[in-house]
Amino acid sequence: MSKRILIVGGGLAGTIIANGLCRQLGKQIRKGDISITMIGTSDQHMYQPGLLYVPFGKIREAELFRDQRKVLDRRVPYHIDPATNIDVDANKVTTQSGKVHEYDYLVIATGSRLMPQNIPGMEEGAHWFYDLNGARKMRDALAEFDGGKIIVNVNAPHKCPVAPLEITFMLYDYLNEKGLMDKTEITYTYPIGRLHALEPVAEWAKPAMEKYGIKYETFFNTKEVDPVAKTITSEEGSTLPYDMLVTIPPHNGAEVITSSDLGVGGWVPTDKQKLLREGSDNVFICGDTTNIPISKAGSTAHFEADTIIDNLTSLLTEGRWARNYDGKVFCFVETGMKEGTYVWFDYTTPPDPGPPSQMIHWFKLAYNRLYWLSARGLL
Ligand SMILES: Cc1cc2nc3c(=O)[nH]c(=O)nc-3n(C[C@H](O)[C@H](O)[C@H](O)COP(=O)(O)OP(=O)(O)OC[C@H]3O[C@@H](n4cnc5c(N)ncnc54)[C@H](O)[C@@H]3O)c2cc1C
């Protein structure tokens, strides 16, 4: 009997897995022995890392999007019909239209979502660049900014752990080039006792911020924003005034995860090496949706996806497990408008950011375009 693979979520992880499986299992798909189906929410695929450049007018919005149908292998039927219930005991997924998809193997890749509404006043008082609307508004506000206090406020959990540092250094360069740094003060706040969750990155960031006179406050867990008084207050009792507040809002996983009782906060308990849902042997979890305590990043999702492609292929064709995920993550880090560095690490090797260079910045810009090949599984 034909084996059915169902992928819920057509973002970065789901798409790479679908395309990769088609490459590995082409013969079986042709013979009708295996089918791959995807359920998503939109006909558009967005390259989220490109949002970082929107506030500075450094990318055209059209460059962030492709038709999902064109990114996805044509052998994968794509239903724009969000999952409303995932029943891992009965091996079926129900969608908004009422359709029920049964599966032999399920991949959950529903990502994460921004929750500024979790913090009183944040939606009204803050800017962010983590979605297109927010990035557009921040671009407009930045164009009018004429000096004053900027706070870059980081809340957890959030995806792309280096993006808050990137936006801080880019803001500095952007305002410096406009001659506004003489009358601008940038303060970076972070919820734990250092500047980044990864200690070597925190140690690297501290002197870099000090070099530019960027202030910082650690142990800052946001309690509320007062959009009228223009202040932000932490649970620890600190209140900071601002002229422009740039926040990284806290995230949750997708609603369907919580409503299907698959994980608190929308994060699915996942075996960090096998990438199987804890308690399941036919439900893989990939990307931001996992509860694995490593960076929620596109690069993480990509390395996880490669592991899942190998294991699903191996299970379906040879009946055996192929390999475990080693926790690999690789991220470019913009350290200004013209320079960048990178970090890579895995479960046993800590990150070690090197000196920034213009070449690494260009690599990041090049990857922003190459992503579309990567999503198709060609890179
Ligand atoms: C500003 C910014 C900068 C970033 N920079 C970097 C970077 O430099 N490097 C890096 O590695 N990462 C970066 N990231 C993070 C990266 O984009 C994400 O970690 C990555 O997209 C996660 O992939 P995913 O497939 O898990 O989730 P997503 O790509 O978000 O895909 C999830 C998909 O699931 C869909 N979905 C949700 N609910 C349902 C449902 N009920 N039914 C069906 N489908 C559903 C969503 O519509 C979405 O298409 C950045 C992110 C942002 C916002």
Ligand as a Chemical Component Dictionary entry (heavy atoms), coordinates in Angstrom:
data_LIG
# 
_chem_comp.id                   LIG 
_chem_comp.type                 NON-POLYMER 
_chem_comp.pdbx_formal_charge   0 
_chem_comp.three_letter_code    LIG 
# 
loop_
_chem_comp_atom.comp_id 
_chem_comp_atom.atom_id 
_chem_comp_atom.alt_atom_id 
_chem_comp_atom.type_symbol 
_chem_comp_atom.charge 
_chem_comp_atom.model_Cartn_x 
_chem_comp_atom.model_Cartn_y 
_chem_comp_atom.model_Cartn_z 
_chem_comp_atom.pdbx_ordinal 
LIG C1  C1  C 0 13.760 39.478 10.755 1  
LIG C2  C2  C 0 14.190 38.047 10.722 2  
LIG C3  C3  C 0 15.513 37.750 10.410 3  
LIG C4  C4  C 0 15.937 36.438 10.381 4  
LIG N1  N1  N 0 17.236 36.184 10.040 5  
LIG C5  C5  C 0 17.671 34.919 10.000 6  
LIG C6  C6  C 0 19.025 34.630 9.614  7  
LIG O1  O1  O 0 19.809 35.528 9.288  8  
LIG N2  N2  N 0 19.420 33.342 9.625  9  
LIG C7  C7  C 0 18.586 32.322 9.975  10 
LIG O2  O2  O 0 19.013 31.168 9.969  11 
LIG N3  N3  N 0 17.295 32.558 10.334 12 
LIG C8  C8  C 0 16.818 33.821 10.347 13 
LIG N4  N4  N 0 15.509 34.080 10.687 14 
LIG C9  C9  C 0 14.657 32.983 11.217 15 
LIG C10 C10 C 0 14.038 32.109 10.158 16 
LIG O3  O3  O 0 13.357 32.870 9.179  17 
LIG C11 C11 C 0 13.077 31.125 10.828 18 
LIG O4  O4  O 0 13.717 30.529 11.927 19 
LIG C12 C12 C 0 12.637 30.061 9.835  20 
LIG O5  O5  O 0 11.802 30.643 8.856  21 
LIG C13 C13 C 0 11.942 28.908 10.542 22 
LIG O6  O6  O 0 11.439 28.004 9.599  23 
LIG P1  P1  P 0 10.092 27.196 9.905  24 
LIG O7  O7  O 0 9.807  26.422 8.682  25 
LIG O8  O8  O 0 10.201 26.526 11.206 26 
LIG O9  O9  O 0 8.994  28.341 10.083 27 
LIG P2  P2  P 0 8.408  29.295 8.958  28 
LIG O10 O10 O 0 9.396  29.511 7.882  29 
LIG O11 O11 O 0 7.881  30.483 9.679  30 
LIG O12 O12 O 0 7.202  28.458 8.344  31 
LIG C14 C14 C 0 6.100  28.043 9.091  32 
LIG C15 C15 C 0 4.950  27.885 8.146  33 
LIG O13 O13 O 0 3.881  27.189 8.781  34 
LIG C16 C16 C 0 2.690  27.792 8.381  35 
LIG N5  N5  N 0 1.633  27.474 9.326  36 
LIG C17 C17 C 0 1.423  27.999 10.557 37 
LIG N6  N6  N 0 0.299  27.481 11.090 38 
LIG C18 C18 C 0 -0.183 26.598 10.189 39 
LIG C19 C19 C 0 -1.332 25.780 10.151 40 
LIG N7  N7  N 0 -2.217 25.768 11.162 41 
LIG N8  N8  N 0 -1.549 24.996 9.072  42 
LIG C20 C20 C 0 -0.679 25.015 8.041  43 
LIG N9  N9  N 0 0.414  25.790 8.007  44 
LIG C21 C21 C 0 0.656  26.573 9.081  45 
LIG C22 C22 C 0 3.024  29.274 8.309  46 
LIG O14 O14 O 0 2.101  29.984 7.512  47 
LIG C23 C23 C 0 4.402  29.227 7.677  48 
LIG O15 O15 O 0 4.344  29.251 6.279  49 
LIG C24 C24 C 0 15.034 35.386 10.675 50 
LIG C25 C25 C 0 13.703 35.686 10.951 51 
LIG C26 C26 C 0 13.268 37.000 10.980 52 
LIG C27 C27 C 0 11.834 37.318 11.271 53 
# 
loop_
_chem_comp_bond.comp_id 
_chem_comp_bond.atom_id_1 
_chem_comp_bond.atom_id_2 
_chem_comp_bond.value_order 
_chem_comp_bond.pdbx_ordinal 
LIG C1  C2  SING 1  
LIG C2  C3  SING 2  
LIG C2  C26 DOUB 3  
LIG C3  C4  DOUB 4  
LIG C4  N1  SING 5  
LIG C4  C24 SING 6  
LIG N1  C5  DOUB 7  
LIG C5  C6  SING 8  
LIG C5  C8  SING 9  
LIG C6  O1  DOUB 10 
LIG C6  N2  SING 11 
LIG N2  C7  SING 12 
LIG C7  O2  DOUB 13 
LIG C7  N3  SING 14 
LIG N3  C8  DOUB 15 
LIG C8  N4  SING 16 
LIG N4  C9  SING 17 
LIG N4  C24 SING 18 
LIG C9  C10 SING 19 
LIG C10 O3  SING 20 
LIG C10 C11 SING 21 
LIG C11 O4  SING 22 
LIG C11 C12 SING 23 
LIG C12 O5  SING 24 
LIG C12 C13 SING 25 
LIG C13 O6  SING 26 
LIG O6  P1  SING 27 
LIG P1  O7  DOUB 28 
LIG P1  O8  SING 29 
LIG P1  O9  SING 30 
LIG O9  P2  SING 31 
LIG P2  O10 DOUB 32 
LIG P2  O11 SING 33 
LIG P2  O12 SING 34 
LIG O12 C14 SING 35 
LIG C14 C15 SING 36 
LIG C15 O13 SING 37 
LIG C15 C23 SING 38 
LIG O13 C16 SING 39 
LIG C16 N5  SING 40 
LIG C16 C22 SING 41 
LIG N5  C17 SING 42 
LIG N5  C21 SING 43 
LIG C17 N6  DOUB 44 
LIG N6  C18 SING 45 
LIG C18 C19 SING 46 
LIG C18 C21 DOUB 47 
LIG C19 N7  SING 48 
LIG C19 N8  DOUB 49 
LIG N8  C20 SING 50 
LIG C20 N9  DOUB 51 
LIG N9  C21 SING 52 
LIG C22 O14 SING 53 
LIG C22 C23 SING 54 
LIG C23 O15 SING 55 
LIG C24 C25 DOUB 56 
LIG C25 C26 SING 57 
LIG C26 C27 SING 58 
# 
